[in-house]
Amino acid sequence: MKLAVLQPYEVVIWGEDKLKPLHRITVSAMSEDEAKTDALKQFWAMPQFLNMTDRGPVVKRVEVLSDVHLNPARKQQTLFEDLADLCIGHSMDDVQGATINLLLTAVQRRAANQADAERRWDELLGRGKQALVRRYRGDTDIRDKAAETEIGKRLFTS
């Protein structure tokens, strides 16, 4: 018999829009079913739904992802989408400044000393430049074009 262990799950709640989820939440649960139930309870308990007179948004699908299913690229994409949502309404200069500060802090915390930090920074900027060149050439990685377009629209229309 498999022992039930409390583990993290990412639960994505989808509505009518197939490109943008209604809500994304991380819960700790013993099973995927428990994670789904808990996430839906938290979703409907959100302040914007408490005193609604109509039904609220239509939930079409609930996707439960455990750490086993979340590969590094998926985790990074999810984090990027969350950060992009936080940037809405801010100028591009502010977004770029905050992003540089975030990168500096991440590199500094992982580095043992200044030389190590500089090596990590150079590697990070080199990888970033390669990704930028690939995007301009049109031979990018396997990212979902629809998702990139949606994120871009949200950032640039604010």
C-alpha positions in Angstrom: 0.0 0.0 0.0 1.3 3.4 -1.0 1.8 5.8 1.9 -0.1 9.2 1.5 2.3 12.1 1.9 1.5 15.8 2.0 2.9 17.3 -1.2 2.6 20.5 -3.2 0.3 20.6 -6.2 -0.2 23.4 -8.7 -3.9 23.6 -9.6 -4.9 25.6 -12.8 -8.6 26.5 -13.1 -9.7 27.1 -16.6 -12.8 29.0 -17.8 -14.1 30.0 -21.3 -10.7 31.4 -22.4 -8.4 28.6 -23.5 -5.3 30.8 -23.5 -5.6 32.3 -20.0 -6.6 30.4 -16.9 -9.1 31.9 -14.5 -6.8 31.2 -11.6 -3.6 29.4 -10.6 -3.0 28.3 -7.1 -0.5 26.1 -5.2 -1.9 23.8 -2.5 -0.6 21.1 -0.2 -2.6 17.9 -0.2 -2.4 14.2 0.2 -3.8 13.4 -3.3 -4.7 15.1 -6.6 -8.4 14.8 -5.8 -7.9 16.5 -2.4 -5.8 19.2 -4.1 -8.5 19.9 -6.7 -11.2 20.1 -4.0 -9.1 22.4 -1.8 -8.2 24.7 -4.8 -11.8 25.0 -5.9 -12.9 25.9 -2.3 -10.2 28.6 -2.2 -11.1 29.8 -5.6 -14.8 30.3 -4.8 -13.9 31.8 -1.4 -11.9 34.7 -3.1 -13.3 38.1 -2.1 -14.6 38.9 -5.6 -16.9 35.8 -5.5 -18.2 36.0 -1.9 -21.1 38.5 -2.4 -22.0 37.8 -6.0 -25.6 37.7 -7.1 -25.0 35.8 -10.3 -23.1 32.5 -10.8 -19.7 34.0 -11.4 -17.2 32.6 -14.0 -17.9 29.2 -15.6 -15.2 26.7 -14.7 -14.6 24.5 -17.7 -11.6 22.4 -16.6 -9.4 22.0 -13.5 -5.9 20.8 -14.1 -3.9 19.4 -11.2 -0.1 19.2 -11.5 2.2 17.6 -9.0 5.9 18.3 -8.8 6.4 15.1 -10.8 4.5 16.7 -13.7 6.1 20.1 -13.4 9.3 20.0 -15.4 11.7 23.0 -15.1 10.5 24.6 -18.3 6.9 24.4 -17.1 7.8 25.8 -13.7 9.7 28.7 -15.3 6.9 29.4 -17.7 4.4 29.5 -14.8 6.6 31.8 -12.8 7.1 34.0 -15.9 3.3 34.3 -16.4 2.8 35.2 -12.7 5.6 37.9 -12.9 4.1 39.2 -16.2 0.8 39.7 -14.5 2.4 41.7 -11.7 4.1 44.0 -14.3 0.8 45.1 -15.9 0.3 48.8 -15.5 4.0 49.6 -15.0 6.3 51.3 -17.5 8.7 49.2 -19.5 11.6 51.1 -17.8 10.3 50.1 -14.4 9.8 46.5 -15.5 13.3 46.3 -16.9 14.8 47.9 -13.7 12.9 45.5 -11.4 13.9 42.5 -13.6 17.6 43.5 -13.4 17.4 43.8 -9.7 15.7 40.4 -9.4 18.5 38.8 -11.6 21.2 40.5 -9.6 19.8 39.3 -6.3 19.4 35.7 -7.6 23.0 35.6 -9.0 24.4 37.1 -5.8 22.6 34.6 -3.5 23.8 31.6 -5.6 27.5 32.8 -5.9 30.2 31.9 -3.4 32.2 35.1 -4.1 32.4 38.0 -6.6 34.3 36.0 -9.2 31.7 33.3 -9.2 28.9 35.9 -9.4 30.6 37.6 -12.4 30.9 34.2 -14.2 27.2 33.4 -13.5 26.2 36.9 -14.6 28.2 36.6 -17.9 26.7 33.2 -18.6 23.2 34.5 -17.9 23.6 37.4 -20.2 25.1 35.2 -22.9 22.2 32.8 -22.8 19.8 35.8 -22.8 21.5 37.2 -25.9 21.3 33.8 -27.7 17.6 33.6 -26.9 17.0 37.1 -28.2 18.8 36.4 -31.5 16.8 33.1 -31.9 13.5 35.1 -31.3 14.4 37.7 -33.9 15.4 34.9 -36.4 12.1 33.1 -35.7 13.7 29.8 -34.7 12.7 30.0 -31.1 12.2 27.0 -28.7 8.9 25.2 -28.3 7.1 27.8 -26.4 3.4 28.3 -27.1 3.1 31.2 -29.5 -0.5 31.9 -28.4 0.7 32.2 -24.7 3.6 34.5 -25.7 1.2 36.7 -27.7 -1.3 36.9 -24.8 1.4 37.8 -22.3 2.8 40.4 -24.7 -0.6 42.0 -25.3 -1.2 42.2 -21.5 2.2 43.9 -20.9 2.1 46.3 -23.8 -1.5 47.4 -23.5 -1.2 48.6 -20.0 
